[in-house]
Amino acid sequence: MLREHKKFERLFLFNEVAKHLSFSKAALALGISRGYLSEQIKALEKEYQRALLIRTTRSVKLTPQGEHVLSCMGNIKSTLLELERTLAHEHEAIAGNIRITAPSQFTNRYLLTICEQFNQKYPDVKFNIDCSYTPHDLIQSNYDIAFRSTLNPPQNMIAKKLFSYKQVCCAAPSYIAKSGEPSDVEDLLKHSCLTSTQFSLWHFSDRAIELEGKLSINDNHMLKNLALQGQGIIYTPEYLVDLEINAHTLKPVLTQLQYPQSDVYLIHPQLINESARISHFIKFTTNWFKN
């Protein structure tokens, strides 16, 4: 039994080294010494009678056998995560943590309000939100729910469509009064366009235009604030600026053009015994958008 225990330990240590391709980084992440980590990997290779890593003074690479072990470890970690989910979801009280990953713009516009209203009904539920644009794999990552903007939700997940939206170009009335309003896509080249570091190519129905603004930021909320200050035109999801457009603090431009459309989905793994807190939150969220 002890031997099997050590084998599992060494496999998980190997998985960390293979993930980082560095003994130093893996040891730091694991909180153990580099010497102990190296000793355990050597013992694993001796036990399998195979070299799993190619070590040089500057780098670590996987052998074909090492790649195979890494692939198998991915399946083992997925199985363990599924086991943890199942055990955690057996308790039927509407309490405990819900782990969510969602884009920051969706989180600010909708998710924080949804979580607050859900907590009013179920105060014993706590939310852990990863607010990023990283498309985490829910099979490999320990998240219960993801919100994603996509036209092709993953086939190995349960995906519930919440709403559709399109992009929009808009600017503050003060900017339009000072710089004029563009009448066609090419006019944007003459304007101060505030671009995202991820999306400097603005798409329209029949064309796209590459824009190099004086300022590029990877945060749509900051871009919106700059637009509200009258500093330029932004290209953003309509749901992020609908309140400002209704309040006339931002004005849509190039409204005669067709814009790309996308869908927002609530995505979660298939669970045999779904916990009460997860099922209630999913139902609450889908009804929230229907209403």
C-alpha positions as CSV (number, residue, x, y, z in Angstrom):
1,M,0.0,0.0,0.0
2,L,2.8,2.4,0.9
3,R,4.5,1.7,-2.5
4,E,1.3,2.5,-4.3
5,H,0.9,5.7,-2.3
6,K,4.5,6.8,-3.2
7,K,3.8,6.0,-6.9
8,F,0.7,8.3,-6.9
9,E,2.7,11.0,-5.2
10,R,5.6,10.7,-7.7
11,L,3.1,10.7,-10.7
12,F,1.5,13.9,-9.4
13,L,5.0,15.5,-8.9
14,F,5.9,14.5,-12.4
15,N,2.7,16.1,-13.7
16,E,3.8,19.4,-12.2
17,V,7.3,19.2,-13.7
18,A,5.9,18.3,-17.1
19,K,3.4,21.2,-16.9
20,H,6.1,23.8,-16.1
21,L,9.0,22.0,-18.0
22,S,11.1,23.3,-15.1
23,F,12.1,21.6,-11.8
24,S,12.6,25.0,-10.2
25,K,9.1,26.4,-11.1
26,A,7.4,23.1,-10.2
27,A,9.2,23.0,-6.8
28,L,8.1,26.5,-6.1
29,A,4.5,25.8,-7.1
30,L,4.4,22.7,-4.9
31,G,6.2,24.2,-2.0
32,I,8.9,21.6,-1.8
33,S,12.7,21.6,-2.4
34,R,14.1,21.1,-5.9
35,G,16.3,18.3,-4.6
36,Y,13.4,16.3,-3.2
37,L,11.4,16.8,-6.4
38,S,14.4,15.6,-8.6
39,E,14.9,12.6,-6.3
40,Q,11.3,11.5,-6.7
41,I,11.2,11.9,-10.5
42,K,14.4,9.8,-10.7
43,A,12.8,7.1,-8.5
44,L,9.7,7.1,-10.8
45,E,11.9,6.7,-13.9
46,K,13.7,3.8,-12.1
47,E,10.5,2.2,-11.2
48,Y,9.2,2.4,-14.8
49,Q,12.6,1.7,-16.3
50,R,12.0,4.5,-18.7
51,A,13.4,8.0,-19.1
52,L,10.4,10.4,-18.8
53,L,12.4,13.7,-19.1
54,I,15.4,14.9,-21.1
55,R,17.3,17.2,-18.8
56,T,19.9,19.8,-19.9
57,T,21.4,22.7,-17.9
58,R,18.9,25.1,-19.4
59,S,15.7,23.2,-20.2
60,V,13.6,20.1,-19.5
61,K,11.8,18.2,-22.3
62,L,9.5,15.2,-22.3
63,T,10.4,11.9,-23.9
64,P,7.7,10.1,-25.8
65,Q,7.1,8.0,-22.7
66,G,6.9,11.2,-20.6
67,E,4.3,12.6,-23.0
68,H,2.2,9.4,-22.6
69,V,2.4,9.6,-18.8
70,L,1.4,13.3,-18.9
71,S,-1.6,12.4,-21.1
72,C,-2.7,9.7,-18.7
73,M,-2.3,12.0,-15.7
74,G,-4.8,14.4,-17.4
75,N,-7.4,11.7,-17.4
76,I,-6.7,10.8,-13.8
77,K,-7.0,14.4,-12.7
78,S,-10.3,14.7,-14.6
79,T,-11.6,11.6,-12.8
80,L,-10.6,13.0,-9.4
81,L,-12.2,16.3,-10.1
82,E,-15.4,14.6,-11.1
83,L,-15.2,12.5,-7.9
84,E,-14.8,15.7,-5.8
85,R,-17.8,17.4,-7.7
86,T,-20.0,14.3,-7.1
87,L,-19.2,14.1,-3.4
88,A,-19.6,17.9,-2.9
89,H,-22.9,17.9,-4.7
90,E,-24.5,15.1,-2.7
91,H,-25.5,17.5,0.1
92,E,-28.9,18.8,-0.7
93,A,-28.8,21.9,1.4
94,I,-28.6,25.1,-0.7
95,A,-25.3,26.2,0.9
96,G,-21.6,26.1,0.1
97,N,-19.4,27.5,-2.7
98,I,-20.2,27.9,-6.3
99,R,-17.1,28.4,-8.5
100,I,-17.7,30.4,-11.6
101,T,-15.5,31.6,-14.5
102,A,-16.9,34.5,-16.6
103,P,-15.6,37.5,-18.7
104,S,-15.2,40.7,-16.7
105,Q,-17.6,42.7,-18.8
106,F,-20.4,40.1,-18.3
107,T,-19.6,39.9,-14.6
108,N,-19.8,43.7,-14.1
109,R,-23.0,44.1,-16.2
110,Y,-25.0,41.1,-15.0
111,L,-23.3,38.4,-12.9
112,L,-22.7,40.5,-9.7
113,T,-26.4,41.5,-9.7
114,I,-27.5,37.9,-10.2
115,C,-25.3,36.7,-7.4
116,E,-26.5,39.4,-5.0
117,Q,-30.2,38.6,-5.7
118,F,-29.5,34.9,-5.4
119,N,-27.9,35.5,-2.0
120,Q,-31.0,37.3,-0.8
121,K,-32.9,34.1,-1.2
122,Y,-30.1,31.7,-0.3
123,P,-27.7,33.5,2.1
124,D,-25.6,30.4,2.8
125,V,-24.2,30.2,-0.7
126,K,-20.8,31.7,-1.4
127,F,-19.5,32.6,-4.9
128,N,-15.9,32.3,-6.1
129,I,-15.6,34.1,-9.5
130,D,-12.7,33.9,-11.9
131,C,-13.1,37.2,-13.8
132,S,-11.1,36.6,-17.0
133,Y,-11.3,35.8,-20.7
134,T,-9.4,32.5,-20.3
135,P,-11.5,29.7,-21.8
136,H,-11.0,27.3,-18.9
137,D,-11.7,23.6,-19.6
138,L,-14.3,22.6,-17.0
139,I,-13.3,19.0,-17.2
140,Q,-9.7,19.8,-16.2
141,S,-10.4,22.9,-14.1
142,N,-12.3,23.0,-10.8
143,Y,-15.1,25.4,-11.9
144,D,-18.8,24.5,-11.5
145,I,-20.2,27.0,-14.1
146,A,-18.8,29.1,-17.0
147,F,-20.4,32.0,-18.8
148,R,-19.1,32.3,-22.4
149,S,-19.7,34.4,-25.5
150,T,-19.6,32.0,-28.4
151,L,-21.5,30.7,-31.4
152,N,-20.2,27.2,-30.9
153,P,-20.6,26.0,-27.3
154,P,-18.5,22.9,-26.3
155,Q,-20.2,19.7,-27.3
156,N,-19.1,17.8,-24.1
157,M,-20.9,20.3,-21.8
158,I,-24.5,21.3,-21.0
159,A,-24.9,24.7,-22.6
160,K,-27.9,27.0,-22.0
161,K,-28.3,30.0,-24.2
162,L,-29.1,33.1,-22.2
163,F,-29.2,35.9,-24.8
164,S,-27.9,37.2,-28.1
165,Y,-26.1,40.5,-28.6
166,K,-24.3,42.4,-31.3
167,Q,-21.4,44.8,-31.4
168,V,-21.9,48.6,-31.5
169,C,-19.7,51.6,-32.2
170,C,-20.4,54.6,-29.9
171,A,-19.0,57.8,-28.6
172,A,-19.9,60.6,-26.2
173,P,-22.0,63.5,-27.5
174,S,-19.1,65.8,-26.5
175,Y,-16.7,63.9,-28.8
176,I,-19.1,63.9,-31.7
177,A,-19.6,67.7,-31.2
178,K,-15.9,68.2,-31.3
179,S,-14.7,65.7,-34.0
180,G,-17.9,65.0,-36.0
181,E,-19.6,61.7,-36.7
182,P,-18.2,59.1,-39.0
183,S,-20.4,58.3,-42.0
184,D,-18.6,55.2,-43.2
185,V,-16.1,52.6,-42.0
186,E,-13.2,54.3,-43.7
187,D,-14.0,57.5,-41.8
188,L,-12.9,55.7,-38.6
189,L,-9.3,56.1,-39.7
190,K,-9.7,59.9,-39.2
191,H,-11.0,59.5,-35.7
192,S,-9.7,58.7,-32.3
193,C,-10.6,55.1,-31.9
194,L,-10.1,53.4,-28.5
195,T,-9.2,49.8,-29.2
196,S,-8.8,46.7,-27.1
197,T,-5.5,44.9,-27.2
198,Q,-7.4,41.8,-28.1
199,F,-9.6,43.4,-30.8
200,S,-7.9,46.1,-32.9
201,L,-9.7,44.6,-36.0
202,W,-13.3,45.9,-36.0
203,H,-15.7,43.7,-37.9
204,F,-18.7,44.8,-39.8
205,S,-21.2,42.9,-42.0
206,D,-19.2,43.0,-45.2
207,R,-15.8,44.3,-44.2
208,A,-13.3,44.7,-41.4
209,I,-10.9,47.5,-40.6
210,E,-7.6,47.4,-38.7
211,L,-7.3,50.4,-36.3
212,E,-4.3,51.6,-34.4
213,G,-5.5,54.0,-31.8
214,K,-3.3,56.2,-29.6
215,L,-4.4,54.0,-26.7
216,S,-5.1,50.3,-26.5
217,I,-6.3,48.6,-23.3
218,N,-7.3,45.0,-22.5
219,D,-10.3,46.1,-20.4
220,N,-13.6,47.1,-22.0
221,H,-14.8,49.0,-18.8
222,M,-11.8,51.3,-19.0
223,L,-12.5,51.8,-22.7
224,K,-16.1,52.7,-21.9
225,N,-15.0,55.2,-19.2
226,L,-12.6,56.9,-21.7
227,A,-15.4,57.1,-24.2
228,L,-17.7,58.7,-21.6
229,Q,-15.0,61.3,-21.0
230,G,-15.2,62.2,-24.7
231,Q,-11.8,60.8,-25.7
232,G,-12.9,58.7,-28.7
233,I,-15.0,56.0,-30.3
234,I,-15.3,52.4,-29.0
235,Y,-16.4,49.1,-30.5
236,T,-17.9,47.0,-27.8
237,P,-20.7,44.5,-27.0
238,E,-24.0,46.4,-27.0
239,Y,-25.0,45.0,-23.6
240,L,-22.0,46.7,-22.0
241,V,-23.2,50.2,-23.0
242,D,-27.0,49.8,-23.3
243,L,-27.6,51.8,-20.1
244,E,-25.4,54.6,-21.2
245,I,-27.0,54.7,-24.6
246,N,-30.5,54.9,-23.0
247,A,-29.2,57.7,-20.8
248,H,-27.8,59.5,-23.8
249,T,-24.3,59.7,-22.3
250,L,-23.1,57.6,-25.2
251,K,-24.4,57.7,-28.8
252,P,-24.2,54.9,-31.4
253,V,-22.5,55.8,-34.6
254,L,-22.5,54.0,-38.0
255,T,-25.9,52.7,-37.2
256,Q,-26.7,52.0,-40.8
257,L,-24.2,49.1,-40.8
258,Q,-24.7,45.5,-39.8
259,Y,-22.7,44.3,-36.9
260,P,-21.6,40.7,-35.9
261,Q,-23.8,38.9,-33.5
262,S,-22.9,36.4,-30.8
263,D,-24.6,34.4,-28.0
264,V,-23.9,34.2,-24.3
265,Y,-24.2,30.7,-22.8
266,L,-24.3,29.3,-19.3
267,I,-22.1,26.1,-19.5
268,H,-21.6,23.4,-16.9
269,P,-20.4,19.7,-16.9
270,Q,-22.9,16.9,-17.0
271,L,-23.5,15.7,-13.4
272,I,-25.4,12.6,-12.4
273,N,-26.3,14.0,-9.0
274,E,-26.4,17.8,-9.4
275,S,-26.2,19.7,-6.1
276,A,-29.1,21.8,-4.9
277,R,-27.1,25.0,-4.9
278,I,-25.9,24.4,-8.5
279,S,-29.3,23.4,-9.9
280,H,-31.1,26.3,-8.1
281,F,-28.5,28.8,-9.3
282,I,-28.7,27.6,-12.9
283,K,-32.5,27.8,-12.8
284,F,-32.4,31.2,-11.1
285,T,-30.0,32.6,-13.7
286,T,-31.9,31.3,-16.8
287,N,-35.2,32.7,-15.4
288,W,-33.5,36.0,-14.6
289,F,-32.6,36.5,-18.3
290,K,-36.0,35.3,-19.5
291,N,-37.7,37.9,-17.3
